[in-house]
Amino acid sequence: MARKKREVEIEETEMADAAEGGGSKVYELGFHLDPELPSEEVKKAYQEIRATVEGQGAVVAEGEPQMTQLAYSISRQEPSGRRDFDSAHFSWIAYETSAPNHAAVLATVAADKRIIRSIDVITDKDAARHAAELREMAKEIPASAPSEPAAAEAELDAALEHVLPAQAGAV
């Protein structure tokens, strides 16, 4: 109930902004692209969405598509039947625009069949830029090889053998 009320409040606010020719807001659009798209098509789809956003406002921050495993399957009914997705190319774009231009971006995203799911939320410039910084920092961290628990345990046992006999004689 509270969620529905919040959605209505947001819609009313956006409609009031549109009626006034209102100021701009910062939005973050997150979207999953079909995992079966070739990499060239993924780049093309992302660039087209980015161009739409740029045509309607100003890009604040962004994250280019990355293949990711989904936390749960997404199902979509298509003319050929139901398709289930367990992974997707995830991307996001934070942008600043007016309410009417925001509606145009959402309409374009809804019409793009390469997008299997999207979300668009109100944010602010600082949060969007911080998210972009965190993503860049995560890219710089090298993927470390998982340590062997058995090897680490053996090292600890060996170290304890040297310490324990010395303590036993001291007691």
C-alpha positions in Angstrom: 0.0 0.0 0.0 2.8 2.4 0.9 4.7 1.6 -2.2 1.6 2.3 -4.4 1.1 5.6 -2.6 4.7 6.6 -3.2 4.4 5.7 -6.9 1.3 7.9 -7.1 3.1 10.8 -5.3 6.1 10.5 -7.8 3.7 10.5 -10.8 1.9 13.6 -9.4 5.1 15.4 -8.8 6.4 14.6 -12.3 3.0 15.7 -13.8 3.2 19.0 -11.8 6.8 19.6 -13.0 5.7 18.9 -16.6 2.8 21.3 -16.3 5.0 24.0 -14.9 7.7 23.3 -17.5 9.5 22.5 -14.3 13.1 22.0 -13.4 15.2 19.1 -14.1 15.9 16.1 -11.9 18.6 13.4 -11.9 17.5 9.9 -12.8 19.3 6.6 -12.9 18.3 4.1 -15.5 19.5 0.5 -14.9 18.8 -2.1 -17.6 19.5 -5.7 -18.5 20.2 -6.5 -22.1 19.6 -9.9 -23.7 22.5 -12.2 -22.9 22.4 -13.9 -26.3 23.2 -10.6 -28.1 26.6 -10.6 -29.8 29.1 -8.2 -28.2 28.8 -5.8 -31.1 25.0 -5.7 -30.7 25.4 -5.1 -27.0 27.6 -2.1 -27.6 25.3 -0.8 -30.3 22.2 -1.1 -28.0 24.0 0.6 -25.2 25.2 3.4 -27.5 21.7 3.9 -28.8 20.2 4.2 -25.3 23.0 6.5 -24.3 22.3 8.7 -27.4 18.6 8.8 -26.5 19.5 9.9 -23.0 21.9 12.6 -24.3 19.3 13.8 -26.7 16.9 14.3 -23.8 19.2 15.6 -21.1 22.8 15.4 -19.8 24.6 12.2 -18.8 25.9 12.5 -15.2 27.6 9.1 -14.8 27.4 5.7 -16.5 28.4 2.1 -16.3 28.9 0.2 -19.6 27.4 -3.2 -20.1 28.9 -6.1 -18.2 27.7 -9.7 -18.3 26.3 -10.7 -14.9 24.6 -13.7 -13.3 21.1 -12.7 -12.2 19.9 -13.4 -8.6 16.7 -14.9 -10.0 15.4 -15.9 -13.4 13.6 -13.3 -15.5 10.8 -14.7 -17.7 9.5 -12.9 -20.8 6.7 -13.9 -23.1 7.7 -13.6 -26.8 5.9 -14.5 -30.0 7.9 -17.8 -30.2 7.1 -18.7 -26.5 8.4 -18.0 -23.1 12.1 -17.2 -22.6 13.9 -17.4 -19.2 17.0 -15.4 -18.5 19.6 -16.4 -15.8 22.2 -13.9 -16.9 22.2 -10.5 -18.7 24.4 -7.6 -19.8 23.8 -5.0 -17.0 24.3 -1.3 -17.6 23.2 1.9 -16.1 23.1 5.6 -17.0 22.5 8.5 -14.6 21.2 11.6 -16.3 19.6 14.9 -15.7 16.5 16.0 -17.6 13.0 17.5 -17.3 9.9 15.4 -16.7 8.7 15.5 -20.3 12.1 14.4 -21.6 12.2 11.7 -18.9 9.0 10.3 -20.2 10.5 10.2 -23.7 13.5 8.2 -22.4 11.3 5.7 -20.6 9.1 5.3 -23.8 12.2 4.5 -25.9 13.5 2.0 -23.3 10.1 0.3 -23.1 10.0 -0.1 -26.9 13.5 -1.6 -27.2 13.1 -5.4 -27.4 16.8 -6.0 -26.6 16.1 -4.8 -23.0 14.7 -7.6 -20.9 14.2 -5.5 -17.7 14.8 -1.9 -16.6 14.4 0.3 -13.6 14.5 4.1 -13.5 14.8 5.9 -10.1 15.3 9.5 -9.0 18.8 10.0 -7.5 21.2 12.9 -7.2 24.4 13.8 -9.0 26.7 13.0 -6.0 25.3 9.5 -5.5 25.5 8.8 -9.3 29.1 10.0 -9.4 30.0 8.0 -6.3 28.6 4.8 -7.9 30.8 5.4 -11.0 33.9 5.9 -8.8 33.2 2.7 -6.9 32.8 0.8 -10.1 36.1 2.1 -11.4 37.9 1.2 -8.1 36.4 -2.3 -8.3 37.9 -2.7 -11.8 41.4 -1.8 -10.5 41.3 -4.5 -7.8 43.0 -7.6 -9.2 41.1 -10.8 -8.9 43.1 -12.7 -6.4 43.3 -16.5 -6.6 41.3 -18.2 -3.9 43.7 -19.4 -1.1 43.9 -23.1 -0.4 42.3 -23.6 3.1 44.2 -26.9 3.6 47.6 -25.2 2.8 46.8 -22.3 5.2 45.7 -24.8 7.9 48.9 -26.8 7.5 51.0 -23.7 7.9 49.2 -22.8 11.1 49.7 -26.4 12.4 53.4 -26.2 11.8 53.6 -22.8 13.5 51.7 -24.1 16.5 54.0 -27.2 16.8 57.0 -24.8 17.3 55.1 -22.7 19.9 53.4 -25.4 21.9 56.4 -27.5 23.0 58.2 -24.4 24.2 55.2 -23.4 26.3 54.7 -26.9 27.7 58.3 -26.9 29.1 57.8 -23.4 30.6 54.7 -24.5 32.6 
